[in-house]
Amino acid sequence: MAGIIDTIKLAGTLVLALPAALAGLEFLLVRGETAVGAVLIGLAIGLVLVQHRLTLPSDVPTAVAKRVVGTVRKDPDDADDR
């Protein structure tokens, strides 16, 4: 499940990607310049994919903390069986 920080990062990326995608659609559909439109749409898609897959050095402590919490945390059902 994505956290609030991941949602904010995605929104920030979409702020940059959506205008490029809309400009690409305009070039592609309205002006008839398929090469420029396809490049802009490809860049917008690439920006979102890179943001989603890329791990920055500042993201490493968060990833480690998520793994540690998932390992240490016990399910409430296991505690009730005792």
Biopython code that builds the backbone (N, CA, C, O; Angstrom):
import numpy as np
from Bio.PDB.StructureBuilder import StructureBuilder

atoms = [
    (1, "MET", "N", (0.846, -1.174, 0.000)),
    (1, "MET", "CA", (0.000, 0.000, 0.000)),
    (1, "MET", "C", (0.893, 1.240, 0.000)),
    (1, "MET", "O", (1.833, 1.335, 0.788)),
    (2, "ALA", "N", (0.600, 2.162, -0.865)),
    (2, "ALA", "CA", (1.394, 3.380, -0.977)),
    (2, "ALA", "C", (1.079, 4.323, 0.166)),
    (2, "ALA", "O", (-0.075, 4.482, 0.565)),
    (3, "GLY", "N", (2.118, 4.939, 0.681)),
    (3, "GLY", "CA", (1.953, 5.892, 1.766)),
    (3, "GLY", "C", (1.681, 7.287, 1.237)),
    (3, "GLY", "O", (1.634, 7.515, 0.028)),
    (4, "ILE", "N", (1.502, 8.207, 2.159)),
    (4, "ILE", "CA", (1.192, 9.591, 1.788)),
    (4, "ILE", "C", (2.373, 10.236, 1.079)),
    (4, "ILE", "O", (2.178, 11.061, 0.186)),
    (5, "ILE", "N", (3.596, 9.874, 1.462)),
    (5, "ILE", "CA", (4.773, 10.444, 0.820)),
    (5, "ILE", "C", (4.850, 9.986, -0.639)),
    (5, "ILE", "O", (5.165, 10.784, -1.522)),
    (6, "ASP", "N", (4.565, 8.712, -0.895)),
    (6, "ASP", "CA", (4.565, 8.206, -2.268)),
    (6, "ASP", "C", (3.504, 8.889, -3.118)),
    (6, "ASP", "O", (3.722, 9.152, -4.301)),
    (7, "THR", "N", (2.364, 9.173, -2.521)),
    (7, "THR", "CA", (1.282, 9.852, -3.237)),
    (7, "THR", "C", (1.679, 11.283, -3.581)),
    (7, "THR", "O", (1.385, 11.764, -4.675)),
    (8, "ILE", "N", (2.342, 11.959, -2.655)),
    (8, "ILE", "CA", (2.792, 13.332, -2.911)),
    (8, "ILE", "C", (3.867, 13.347, -3.998)),
    (8, "ILE", "O", (3.877, 14.235, -4.850)),
    (9, "LYS", "N", (4.766, 12.369, -3.972)),
    (9, "LYS", "CA", (5.794, 12.285, -5.019)),
    (9, "LYS", "C", (5.159, 12.060, -6.387)),
    (9, "LYS", "O", (5.571, 12.672, -7.372)),
    (10, "LEU", "N", (4.160, 11.188, -6.450)),
    (10, "LEU", "CA", (3.477, 10.936, -7.717)),
    (10, "LEU", "C", (2.759, 12.187, -8.204)),
    (10, "LEU", "O", (2.789, 12.489, -9.397)),
    (11, "ALA", "N", (2.121, 12.911, -7.308)),
    (11, "ALA", "CA", (1.425, 14.144, -7.699)),
    (11, "ALA", "C", (2.420, 15.168, -8.233)),
    (11, "ALA", "O", (2.131, 15.856, -9.212)),
    (12, "GLY", "N", (3.584, 15.277, -7.604)),
    (12, "GLY", "CA", (4.608, 16.197, -8.093)),
    (12, "GLY", "C", (5.107, 15.810, -9.472)),
    (12, "GLY", "O", (5.360, 16.677, -10.309)),
    (13, "THR", "N", (5.249, 14.535, -9.712)),
    (13, "THR", "CA", (5.680, 14.072, -11.030)),
    (13, "THR", "C", (4.606, 14.329, -12.073)),
    (13, "THR", "O", (4.912, 14.722, -13.199)),
    (14, "LEU", "N", (3.359, 14.112, -11.707)),
    (14, "LEU", "CA", (2.268, 14.342, -12.651)),
    (14, "LEU", "C", (2.116, 15.814, -13.006)),
    (14, "LEU", "O", (1.660, 16.144, -14.101)),
    (15, "VAL", "N", (2.495, 16.703, -12.088)),
    (15, "VAL", "CA", (2.450, 18.139, -12.383)),
    (15, "VAL", "C", (3.365, 18.453, -13.566)),
    (15, "VAL", "O", (3.070, 19.338, -14.369)),
    (16, "LEU", "N", (4.469, 17.728, -13.665)),
    (16, "LEU", "CA", (5.392, 17.940, -14.779)),
    (16, "LEU", "C", (5.034, 17.112, -16.008)),
    (16, "LEU", "O", (5.250, 17.557, -17.135)),
    (17, "ALA", "N", (4.489, 15.913, -15.807)),
    (17, "ALA", "CA", (4.241, 15.006, -16.926)),
    (17, "ALA", "C", (2.958, 15.337, -17.689)),
    (17, "ALA", "O", (2.917, 15.193, -18.911)),
    (18, "LEU", "N", (1.933, 15.768, -17.003)),
    (18, "LEU", "CA", (0.652, 16.019, -17.681)),
    (18, "LEU", "C", (0.720, 17.138, -18.726)),
    (18, "LEU", "O", (0.167, 16.963, -19.811)),
    (19, "PRO", "N", (1.368, 18.274, -18.456)),
    (19, "PRO", "CA", (1.456, 19.283, -19.530)),
    (19, "PRO", "C", (2.209, 18.774, -20.758)),
    (19, "PRO", "O", (1.845, 19.099, -21.888)),
    (20, "ALA", "N", (3.246, 17.985, -20.543)),
    (20, "ALA", "CA", (3.977, 17.425, -21.692)),
    (20, "ALA", "C", (3.081, 16.465, -22.476)),
    (20, "ALA", "O", (3.087, 16.473, -23.707)),
    (21, "ALA", "N", (2.317, 15.643, -21.769)),
    (21, "ALA", "CA", (1.426, 14.700, -22.444)),
    (21, "ALA", "C", (0.314, 15.432, -23.201)),
    (21, "ALA", "O", (-0.031, 15.053, -24.320)),
    (22, "LEU", "N", (-0.238, 16.466, -22.597)),
    (22, "LEU", "CA", (-1.288, 17.232, -23.283)),
    (22, "LEU", "C", (-0.748, 17.960, -24.509)),
    (22, "LEU", "O", (-1.415, 18.025, -25.541)),
    (23, "ALA", "N", (0.460, 18.506, -24.394)),
    (23, "ALA", "CA", (1.074, 19.146, -25.561)),
    (23, "ALA", "C", (1.344, 18.106, -26.645)),
    (23, "ALA", "O", (1.167, 18.374, -27.834)),
    (24, "GLY", "N", (1.772, 16.920, -26.224)),
    (24, "GLY", "CA", (1.992, 15.846, -27.191)),
    (24, "GLY", "C", (0.720, 15.449, -27.907)),
    (24, "GLY", "O", (0.725, 15.214, -29.115)),
    (25, "LEU", "N", (-0.365, 15.373, -27.165)),
    (25, "LEU", "CA", (-1.657, 15.051, -27.792)),
    (25, "LEU", "C", (-2.083, 16.136, -28.769)),
    (25, "LEU", "O", (-2.634, 15.846, -29.831)),
    (26, "GLU", "N", (-1.827, 17.385, -28.404)),
    (26, "GLU", "CA", (-2.185, 18.473, -29.320)),
    (26, "GLU", "C", (-1.364, 18.389, -30.611)),
    (26, "GLU", "O", (-1.906, 18.517, -31.708)),
    (27, "PHE", "N", (-0.062, 18.175, -30.470)),
    (27, "PHE", "CA", (0.772, 18.039, -31.665)),
    (27, "PHE", "C", (0.339, 16.837, -32.503)),
    (27, "PHE", "O", (0.311, 16.897, -33.732)),
    (28, "LEU", "N", (0.004, 15.754, -31.820)),
    (28, "LEU", "CA", (-0.335, 14.519, -32.518)),
    (28, "LEU", "C", (-1.689, 14.603, -33.224)),
    (28, "LEU", "O", (-1.808, 14.229, -34.391)),
    (29, "LEU", "N", (-2.692, 15.088, -32.523)),
    (29, "LEU", "CA", (-4.060, 15.052, -33.044)),
    (29, "LEU", "C", (-4.482, 16.322, -33.786)),
    (29, "LEU", "O", (-5.163, 16.241, -34.808)),
    (30, "VAL", "N", (-4.087, 17.487, -33.283)),
    (30, "VAL", "CA", (-4.573, 18.737, -33.861)),
    (30, "VAL", "C", (-3.660, 19.232, -34.972)),
    (30, "VAL", "O", (-4.119, 19.544, -36.071)),
    (31, "ARG", "N", (-2.365, 19.301, -34.680)),
    (31, "ARG", "CA", (-1.435, 19.880, -35.649)),
    (31, "ARG", "C", (-0.908, 18.875, -36.668)),
    (31, "ARG", "O", (-0.364, 19.263, -37.702)),
    (32, "GLY", "N", (-1.067, 17.603, -36.383)),
    (32, "GLY", "CA", (-0.633, 16.591, -37.334)),
    (32, "GLY", "C", (0.857, 16.303, -37.335)),
    (32, "GLY", "O", (1.350, 15.626, -38.237)),
    (33, "GLU", "N", (1.584, 16.798, -36.346)),
    (33, "GLU", "CA", (3.021, 16.538, -36.245)),
    (33, "GLU", "C", (3.223, 15.315, -35.349)),
    (33, "GLU", "O", (3.361, 15.427, -34.131)),
    (34, "THR", "N", (3.235, 14.152, -35.988)),
    (34, "THR", "CA", (3.242, 12.910, -35.228)),
    (34, "THR", "C", (4.553, 12.662, -34.492)),
    (34, "THR", "O", (4.536, 12.109, -33.393)),
    (35, "ALA", "N", (5.672, 13.048, -35.058)),
    (35, "ALA", "CA", (6.961, 12.785, -34.416)),
    (35, "ALA", "C", (7.089, 13.572, -33.111)),
    (35, "ALA", "O", (7.459, 13.012, -32.079)),
    (36, "VAL", "N", (6.787, 14.855, -33.158)),
    (36, "VAL", "CA", (6.900, 15.688, -31.950)),
    (36, "VAL", "C", (5.892, 15.229, -30.905)),
    (36, "VAL", "O", (6.218, 15.149, -29.721)),
    (37, "GLY", "N", (4.688, 14.930, -31.328)),
    (37, "GLY", "CA", (3.663, 14.475, -30.391)),
    (37, "GLY", "C", (4.032, 13.164, -29.734)),
    (37, "GLY", "O", (3.848, 13.000, -28.528)),
    (38, "ALA", "N", (4.548, 12.233, -30.507)),
    (38, "ALA", "CA", (4.937, 10.937, -29.946)),
    (38, "ALA", "C", (6.107, 11.075, -28.981)),
    (38, "ALA", "O", (6.150, 10.393, -27.957)),
    (39, "VAL", "N", (7.049, 11.947, -29.297)),
    (39, "VAL", "CA", (8.196, 12.163, -28.398)),
    (39, "VAL", "C", (7.727, 12.765, -27.073)),
    (39, "VAL", "O", (8.169, 12.330, -26.010)),
    (40, "LEU", "N", (6.849, 13.747, -27.123)),
    (40, "LEU", "CA", (6.361, 14.369, -25.887)),
    (40, "LEU", "C", (5.558, 13.385, -25.043)),
    (40, "LEU", "O", (5.707, 13.364, -23.821)),
    (41, "ILE", "N", (4.726, 12.586, -25.657)),
    (41, "ILE", "CA", (3.967, 11.582, -24.905)),
    (41, "ILE", "C", (4.908, 10.537, -24.316)),
    (41, "ILE", "O", (4.735, 10.114, -23.173)),
    (42, "GLY", "N", (5.898, 10.125, -25.091)),
    (42, "GLY", "CA", (6.890, 9.173, -24.587)),
    (42, "GLY", "C", (7.684, 9.724, -23.411)),
    (42, "GLY", "O", (7.957, 9.002, -22.453)),
    (43, "LEU", "N", (8.056, 11.001, -23.478)),
    (43, "LEU", "CA", (8.765, 11.622, -22.360)),
    (43, "LEU", "C", (7.898, 11.693, -21.106)),
    (43, "LEU", "O", (8.391, 11.476, -19.999)),
    (44, "ALA", "N", (6.627, 11.990, -21.270)),
    (44, "ALA", "CA", (5.728, 12.055, -20.119)),
    (44, "ALA", "C", (5.581, 10.676, -19.467)),
    (44, "ALA", "O", (5.622, 10.553, -18.243)),
    (45, "ILE", "N", (5.413, 9.655, -20.287)),
    (45, "ILE", "CA", (5.294, 8.292, -19.752)),
    (45, "ILE", "C", (6.602, 7.873, -19.091)),
    (45, "ILE", "O", (6.593, 7.272, -18.017)),
    (46, "GLY", "N", (7.717, 8.189, -19.727)),
    (46, "GLY", "CA", (9.019, 7.856, -19.160)),
    (46, "GLY", "C", (9.269, 8.544, -17.836)),
    (46, "GLY", "O", (9.846, 7.947, -16.928)),
    (47, "LEU", "N", (8.844, 9.795, -17.711)),
    (47, "LEU", "CA", (9.022, 10.532, -16.460)),
    (47, "LEU", "C", (8.288, 9.847, -15.315)),
    (47, "LEU", "O", (8.838, 9.713, -14.222)),
    (48, "VAL", "N", (7.069, 9.420, -15.549)),
    (48, "VAL", "CA", (6.296, 8.755, -14.500)),
    (48, "VAL", "C", (6.906, 7.390, -14.166)),
    (48, "VAL", "O", (6.987, 7.021, -12.994)),
    (49, "LEU", "N", (7.330, 6.645, -15.175)),
    (49, "LEU", "CA", (7.931, 5.334, -14.922)),
    (49, "LEU", "C", (9.251, 5.437, -14.175)),
    (49, "LEU", "O", (9.512, 4.647, -13.267)),
    (50, "VAL", "N", (10.078, 6.394, -14.543)),
    (50, "VAL", "CA", (11.363, 6.568, -13.853)),
    (50, "VAL", "C", (11.125, 6.967, -12.402)),
    (50, "VAL", "O", (11.805, 6.467, -11.505)),
    (51, "GLN", "N", (10.178, 7.853, -12.161)),
    (51, "GLN", "CA", (9.891, 8.260, -10.785)),
    (51, "GLN", "C", (9.391, 7.087, -9.968)),
    (51, "GLN", "O", (9.694, 6.985, -8.779)),
    (52, "HIS", "N", (8.634, 6.206, -10.588)),
    (52, "HIS", "CA", (8.056, 5.073, -9.871)),
    (52, "HIS", "C", (9.103, 4.002, -9.579)),
    (52, "HIS", "O", (9.066, 3.380, -8.517)),
    (53, "ARG", "N", (10.035, 3.778, -10.502)),
    (53, "ARG", "CA", (11.015, 2.695, -10.372)),
    (53, "ARG", "C", (12.354, 3.116, -9.778)),
    (53, "ARG", "O", (13.042, 2.286, -9.182)),
    (54, "LEU", "N", (12.740, 4.370, -9.921)),
    (54, "LEU", "CA", (14.063, 4.817, -9.524)),
    (54, "LEU", "C", (14.158, 4.957, -8.009)),
    (54, "LEU", "O", (13.268, 5.523, -7.375)),
    (55, "THR", "N", (15.244, 4.437, -7.429)),
    (55, "THR", "CA", (15.496, 4.591, -6.004)),
    (55, "THR", "C", (16.648, 5.567, -5.827)),
    (55, "THR", "O", (17.761, 5.312, -6.286)),
    (56, "LEU", "N", (16.384, 6.667, -5.170)),
    (56, "LEU", "CA", (17.405, 7.667, -4.910)),
    (56, "LEU", "C", (18.115, 7.358, -3.595)),
    (56, "LEU", "O", (17.570, 6.625, -2.768)),
    (57, "PRO", "N", (19.299, 7.889, -3.382)),
    (57, "PRO", "CA", (19.985, 7.671, -2.107)),
    (57, "PRO", "C", (19.175, 8.160, -0.897)),
    (57, "PRO", "O", (19.301, 7.604, 0.194)),
    (58, "SER", "N", (18.367, 9.171, -1.081)),
    (58, "SER", "CA", (17.542, 9.656, 0.027)),
    (58, "SER", "C", (16.386, 8.703, 0.341)),
    (58, "SER", "O", (15.801, 8.790, 1.421)),
    (59, "ASP", "N", (16.047, 7.803, -0.574)),
    (59, "ASP", "CA", (14.968, 6.846, -0.362)),
    (59, "ASP", "C", (15.419, 5.565, 0.341)),
    (59, "ASP", "O", (14.581, 4.779, 0.783)),
    (60, "VAL", "N", (16.722, 5.348, 0.449)),
    (60, "VAL", "CA", (17.233, 4.110, 1.027)),
    (60, "VAL", "C", (16.844, 3.955, 2.502)),
    (60, "VAL", "O", (16.396, 2.873, 2.882)),
    (61, "PRO", "N", (16.991, 4.983, 3.355)),
    (61, "PRO", "CA", (16.568, 4.799, 4.750)),
    (61, "PRO", "C", (15.085, 4.465, 4.904)),
    (61, "PRO", "O", (14.712, 3.692, 5.786)),
    (62, "THR", "N", (14.251, 5.035, 4.062)),
    (62, "THR", "CA", (12.820, 4.734, 4.116)),
    (62, "THR", "C", (12.556, 3.280, 3.736)),
    (62, "THR", "O", (11.742, 2.613, 4.374)),
    (63, "ALA", "N", (13.227, 2.791, 2.718)),
    (63, "ALA", "CA", (13.046, 1.403, 2.290)),
    (63, "ALA", "C", (13.525, 0.433, 3.365)),
    (63, "ALA", "O", (12.887, -0.591, 3.611)),
    (64, "VAL", "N", (14.643, 0.754, 4.001)),
    (64, "VAL", "CA", (15.158, -0.101, 5.078)),
    (64, "VAL", "C", (14.195, -0.097, 6.256)),
    (64, "VAL", "O", (13.938, -1.145, 6.848)),
    (65, "ALA", "N", (13.663, 1.063, 6.600)),
    (65, "ALA", "CA", (12.718, 1.152, 7.720)),
    (65, "ALA", "C", (11.449, 0.351, 7.441)),
    (65, "ALA", "O", (10.916, -0.289, 8.348)),
    (66, "LYS", "N", (10.960, 0.373, 6.216)),
    (66, "LYS", "CA", (9.770, -0.399, 5.871)),
    (66, "LYS", "C", (10.025, -1.897, 6.012)),
    (66, "LYS", "O", (9.158, -2.637, 6.478)),
    (67, "ARG", "N", (11.219, -2.345, 5.609)),
    (67, "ARG", "CA", (11.543, -3.773, 5.741)),
    (67, "ARG", "C", (11.681, -4.180, 7.201)),
    (67, "ARG", "O", (11.227, -5.255, 7.592)),
    (68, "VAL", "N", (12.305, -3.329, 8.009)),
    (68, "VAL", "CA", (12.496, -3.653, 9.426)),
    (68, "VAL", "C", (11.159, -3.703, 10.141)),
    (68, "VAL", "O", (10.911, -4.617, 10.927)),
    (69, "VAL", "N", (10.294, -2.729, 9.878)),
    (69, "VAL", "CA", (8.979, -2.704, 10.524)),
    (69, "VAL", "C", (8.171, -3.928, 10.109)),
    (69, "VAL", "O", (7.480, -4.517, 10.941)),
    (70, "GLY", "N", (8.244, -4.315, 8.856)),
    (70, "GLY", "CA", (7.511, -5.495, 8.392)),
    (70, "GLY", "C", (8.029, -6.769, 9.021)),
    (70, "GLY", "O", (7.265, -7.713, 9.223)),
    (71, "THR", "N", (9.315, -6.815, 9.335)),
    (71, "THR", "CA", (9.903, -8.004, 9.939)),
    (71, "THR", "C", (9.618, -8.077, 11.428)),
    (71, "THR", "O", (9.327, -9.153, 11.950)),
    (72, "VAL", "N", (9.695, -6.959, 12.112)),
    (72, "VAL", "CA", (9.560, -6.932, 13.573)),
    (72, "VAL", "C", (8.103, -6.987, 14.011)),
    (72, "VAL", "O", (7.796, -7.583, 15.044)),
    (73, "ARG", "N", (7.221, -6.392, 13.266)),
    (73, "ARG", "CA", (5.815, -6.299, 13.655)),
    (73, "ARG", "C", (5.173, -7.684, 13.676)),
    (73, "ARG", "O", (5.391, -8.502, 12.782)),
    (74, "LYS", "N", (4.384, -7.927, 14.707)),
    (74, "LYS", "CA", (3.666, -9.195, 14.826)),
    (74, "LYS", "C", (2.193, -8.967, 14.493)),
    (74, "LYS", "O", (1.651, -7.886, 14.720)),
    (75, "ASP", "N", (1.565, -9.994, 13.957)),
    (75, "ASP", "CA", (0.146, -9.903, 13.667)),
    (75, "ASP", "C", (-0.645, -10.049, 14.961)),
    (75, "ASP", "O", (-0.245, -10.819, 15.834)),
    (76, "PRO", "N", (-1.761, -9.329, 15.110)),
    (76, "PRO", "CA", (-2.564, -9.445, 16.334)),
    (76, "PRO", "C", (-3.143, -10.840, 16.524)),
    (76, "PRO", "O", (-3.391, -11.243, 17.661)),
    (77, "ASP", "N", (-3.364, -11.582, 15.458)),
    (77, "ASP", "CA", (-3.913, -12.931, 15.585)),
    (77, "ASP", "C", (-2.937, -13.859, 16.293)),
    (77, "ASP", "O", (-3.358, -14.732, 17.053)),
    (78, "ASP", "N", (-1.643, -13.686, 16.055)),
    (78, "ASP", "CA", (-0.638, -14.527, 16.704)),
    (78, "ASP", "C", (-0.583, -14.255, 18.203)),
    (78, "ASP", "O", (-0.353, -15.183, 18.979)),
    (79, "ALA", "N", (-0.786, -13.026, 18.629)),
    (79, "ALA", "CA", (-0.731, -12.683, 20.045)),
    (79, "ALA", "C", (-1.956, -13.217, 20.796)),
    (79, "ALA", "O", (-1.857, -13.536, 21.981)),
    (80, "ASP", "N", (-3.105, -13.319, 20.126)),
    (80, "ASP", "CA", (-4.329, -13.801, 20.761)),
    (80, "ASP", "C", (-4.283, -15.307, 21.046)),
    (80, "ASP", "O", (-4.976, -15.781, 21.947)),
    (81, "ASP", "N", (-3.489, -16.053, 20.302)),
    (81, "ASP", "CA", (-3.442, -17.512, 20.462)),
    (81, "ASP", "C", (-2.759, -17.931, 21.757)),
    (81, "ASP", "O", (-2.964, -19.055, 22.215)),
    (82, "ARG", "N", (-1.972, -17.084, 22.344)),
    (82, "ARG", "CA", (-1.249, -17.440, 23.560)),
    (82, "ARG", "C", (-2.170, -17.501, 24.703)),
    (82, "ARG", "O", (-1.747, -17.787, 25.823)),
]
sb = StructureBuilder()
sb.init_structure("model")
sb.init_model(0)
sb.init_chain("A")
sb.init_seg("    ")
for serial, (resi, resn, name, xyz) in enumerate(atoms, 1):
    if name == "N":
        sb.init_residue(resn, " ", resi, " ")
    sb.init_atom(name, np.array(xyz, "f"), 0.0, 1.0, " ", f" {name:<3s}", serial, name[0])
structure = sb.get_structure()
